[in-house]
Amino acid sequence: MWYLVYAEDYSGSLEGRRKARPAHLARLSALASEGRLILAGPNPAVDSENPGDAGFTGSTVIAKFDSLEEAKKWADADPYVEAHVFKNVTVKPLLITAKPSCAFF
């Protein structure tokens, strides 16, 4: 099943994001290579594709897991959690009801 992972950042988390980013991206790349990732990305703190020092307020991931428990376990093990970037992580099942005709999922 698909799951929505939504994480909210602590304020002032930009430096922690920068340090933990390579490990964070490696986990996302692993999901992508297994065909289990639809999308992932940060939420800029300002209305810009390049927020600079304003940083980010959180992140969103939509990925496939065998269960809610597995999705939560994956989310809790994110390097951004360990680096104290994420202050709150929410994981919910997601039923996809609309998608582009070219979608692989």
C-alpha positions as CSV (number, residue, x, y, z in Angstrom):
1,M,0.0,0.0,0.0
2,W,1.1,3.6,-0.5
3,Y,1.8,5.8,2.5
4,L,2.1,9.6,3.0
5,V,5.0,10.5,5.3
6,Y,4.8,14.2,6.4
7,A,7.5,15.6,8.6
8,E,7.6,19.0,10.3
9,D,11.0,20.6,11.0
10,Y,12.2,22.2,14.1
11,S,12.9,25.9,13.5
12,G,16.5,26.6,12.7
13,S,17.0,23.1,11.3
14,L,18.8,24.1,8.0
15,E,22.3,23.2,9.2
16,G,21.2,19.8,10.4
17,R,19.5,19.2,7.1
18,R,22.7,20.0,5.2
19,K,24.7,17.6,7.3
20,A,22.3,14.7,7.2
21,R,21.1,15.2,3.6
22,P,23.4,12.6,1.9
23,A,22.2,9.8,4.2
24,H,18.6,11.0,3.8
25,L,18.8,11.0,0.0
26,A,20.4,7.5,0.0
27,R,17.4,6.1,1.7
28,L,15.1,7.7,-0.8
29,S,17.2,6.5,-3.7
30,A,16.9,2.9,-2.3
31,L,13.1,3.2,-2.3
32,A,13.2,4.6,-5.9
33,S,15.4,1.8,-7.2
34,E,12.9,-0.7,-5.7
35,G,10.0,1.1,-7.5
36,R,8.5,2.1,-4.2
37,L,8.8,5.9,-4.3
38,I,6.3,8.2,-6.0
39,L,7.8,11.5,-4.8
40,A,9.8,13.1,-2.1
41,G,10.7,16.7,-1.3
42,P,11.1,19.5,1.2
43,N,8.6,22.2,1.9
44,P,10.3,25.6,1.5
45,A,9.8,28.1,4.3
46,V,9.2,30.8,1.7
47,D,7.4,30.7,-1.7
48,S,10.5,29.9,-3.7
49,E,12.2,27.0,-5.3
50,N,15.4,28.2,-3.8
51,P,14.6,29.3,-0.2
52,G,18.2,30.0,0.7
53,D,18.8,30.7,4.4
54,A,15.0,30.7,5.0
55,G,15.3,26.9,4.8
56,F,12.4,24.5,5.1
57,T,9.4,23.7,7.3
58,G,9.2,20.0,6.6
59,S,9.2,17.2,4.0
60,T,6.8,15.0,2.2
61,V,7.3,11.4,1.0
62,I,4.8,9.1,-0.8
63,A,6.1,5.6,-0.9
64,K,5.0,2.0,-0.8
65,F,5.3,-0.3,2.3
66,D,3.9,-3.6,3.3
67,S,2.2,-2.1,6.3
68,L,1.6,1.1,8.4
69,E,4.0,-0.3,11.0
70,E,6.7,-0.8,8.4
71,A,6.2,2.7,7.0
72,K,6.4,4.2,10.5
73,K,9.5,2.2,11.3
74,W,11.1,3.5,8.1
75,A,10.2,7.1,8.8
76,D,11.4,6.9,12.4
77,A,14.8,5.7,11.2
78,D,15.3,8.7,8.9
79,P,18.7,10.5,9.4
80,Y,16.7,13.8,9.7
81,V,15.1,12.3,12.9
82,E,18.5,11.5,14.4
83,A,19.9,14.9,13.4
84,H,16.9,16.6,15.2
85,V,15.7,18.2,11.9
86,F,12.2,16.6,12.2
87,K,10.2,17.5,15.3
88,N,7.1,15.6,14.2
89,V,6.5,12.8,11.7
90,T,3.1,11.7,10.6
91,V,2.5,8.5,8.6
92,K,-0.9,7.7,7.0
93,P,-2.1,5.2,4.5
94,L,-2.9,6.8,1.1
95,L,-5.4,5.6,-1.5
96,I,-4.4,7.2,-4.9
97,T,-7.6,8.0,-6.8
98,A,-6.2,10.2,-9.5
99,K,-3.0,10.0,-11.4
100,P,-1.5,10.9,-14.8
101,S,-1.9,8.3,-17.5
102,C,1.9,8.0,-17.7
103,A,2.3,7.1,-14.0
104,F,4.1,3.9,-13.3
105,F,2.1,3.1,-10.1
